[in-house]
Amino acid sequence: MMNDTLSFKSSLQNILISTNDSIIRKALLGLAGMLVLAVASQLTIPLQPVPLTFQSTTVILLGMTYGARYGAYIMLAYLAAGVMGMPLFAEFRAGPQILLGPTGGYLIGFVPAAFVSGYLAQVGFAKSIFLSFVAAFIGTAIIFGCGLLQLSTLMSWQAAIAVGVTPFLISELTKLAIVAYLIPKVWKTA
């Protein structure tokens, strides 16, 4: 028997991915999510060692739109494709070495972030701007937490915070506000 967390379907998720959908439709929806994330990955401001991108926001949007399970699947597929050599990561980078570098923790954090933000959307956090902001904030905190853990293996905690969080505070809060505004509107149309 499937865990309720993984089997619960939101109204928006029912529109996107029905249990009656063919494997081809599900695969195409997953591919669409991966492509959106790949494009968002290329919208960068080249800070070093971690560039500013629209990846984290897109991860949260996909998680909250597709739901916990499908959102996490899309992130896993994206990571697998990038590790196998498809230039999907920021600045058209690819390969397994990326997961070991300064941005690897952020990328790995995409999977739990999409799952958690998707789960929160499924249990009602997508109904209001405030709750959507909370869900998006938690998902983003997971991404940045994983990123800091990886960065701290390459530099001190203080340096990791200085280059891996501080430059992104204002931009992330702005992007979270946009997500919080959009998600309830998207769900109301579902």
N, C-alpha and C positions, 0 to 999 in steps of 0.2 A: 504494500500500500504506500502510495506517495505521500510525503510530508505535506501538510496543509500549506506551509510556506511556499512550497514549490508548485503546488497545483492550483492555488487560488488565482482566479483570473479577474482582472478589473474590467470595467466596461470598455475602456479604451483598448486594453489588450485583446478583448474579445473581437473588436473591430479589426485590429491589425492581424492577429494570429488566432484563428479558430482551431479547435481540436479537429474539425473536419477538413482543414486545409491540407492540400497536397504537400508532399515533401518539397516539391519544386517551389511552391509559393512561399513556404517557410524559409527555404534557402535563399530565395530572392529578397525577402524582407531582411534577412540577416546580412546578405551582401550589401543591400542598400544602407544599412546601419554602419557596416564597415567602411563603405565608401564615404559616407558623411564624416565619419571620424578621421579618415585618411585626409580628406580635404581640410578639415579643421586643424589637423596636425601641421599643415603647411602654412597656415596663417600665423606667422611667427614674427616676433621681435627678438632678434638674436642676442639675448643676454647670455653671459657665460657664468657658470657651466650649464645652467638650466635656462633654455629659451622660454619666453612668454608665448604661449600658444592658446588656441581655443579648445584644446583637447579636454581639459578637465570639465569645462562647461558642457561639451558635447557628450562626454561620458555620462554625466548626470542627466542630461536631457534624454539620452537613449535609455538609460536605466528606468527613469520615471515614465517614459512613454511605452517601452516594450515590456516592462515588468521585471521582476527580480531574475527569474530564470533566463529569459531570452536576452535580457540586457547583459548578464554575465556571460552567456554563450557568445554573444557578439564580441565582447572584450577578449575572450579566450581565442576566438578565431582571428581577431585582429593581431593579437600578440604572436600567435603561431605563424601567421602569414609574414609578419615582419621579421621574426626570427629566422624563417626559412629563406629570407632574401628579398621579399617584396619591399620596395622602398616606401613604406607607409608611415614610418615614424617621422618626427619633426626633421625638417631640412632634408627630406628624402633619404634618410638613413635607414639601414636595415642590418640584420644579422644578430646572432646571439650575444655578441660582445656588447651590444647596446644595453642589454639587461644587467650587465655587470658594471656599467659606467654610471656617471652622475645622474642620468635620467631614468635608470632602470627601476628604481623603487617606485617612482611615480607611475610608470607603465604597469608594473605589477599591481599597484594599488587600484588600477582601473577595474579589475574584476570584482573585488569586494565592494568597491564604491558603487558600481552599477547595481550589484545585487542588493545592497542595503538601501540605496535611494529608491530602487524599483520596488522593493518590499514595502518601504514606508509609503510610497505612492499608492500601492495596492491596498493598504490598510487604512487609507483615508487622508494621508498627508497631501494629496493632490487637490483637495477640495477648496483650500483657501491660500491666499498669497503668503500669509504668515507661516502656515504649516509647510507649504512648499519650500519656503526659504529654509526652514529648519531641516527638512529632508535633504535639500541641496547642500546646505552647510555641513551636515554630517557626512555626506558622500565626499565632499571636497576635503574635509578634514582627514578622511581615510586616505585619500590620494596623497595629501601633503605629509601625513604621518609616515606612510610607507616610503615616500621620497626622502624624508629626513633620515629615516633609518638607514637607507642605502648611502646617502651623502655622508652620514656620520662615520661610515666605514672608510671613507676616502679623505676625510678632514675632521676637524674638531666640531663638537656640537655648536659652538658659537659661530664658527665659520659656516656650517651647514645652514643654520637659521638665517645668517646674514645673506647668503646667496640663494638659498632654497625656499625661503618663506617671505622675508621682509620685502623684496622687490615686487611681490605679487599681491600684497594685502589689499591695496585699493582696487586693482583690476579684478581680483577674484570677488570681492564684495559687490562690485558693480555687475559682474557677470551673474552672480548668484541672485541679485535683485531682478535681473532680466528673466532668469529661469523661473523665479518665484512668481513673476507676473504672468508668464506665458503658460505654465503648466495648468493652472486651474481653468484657463480659457480653453485650452486644448481638450481637457477632460470634460468640460461642459458641452462641447460639441459631440462628444462620443455617445 
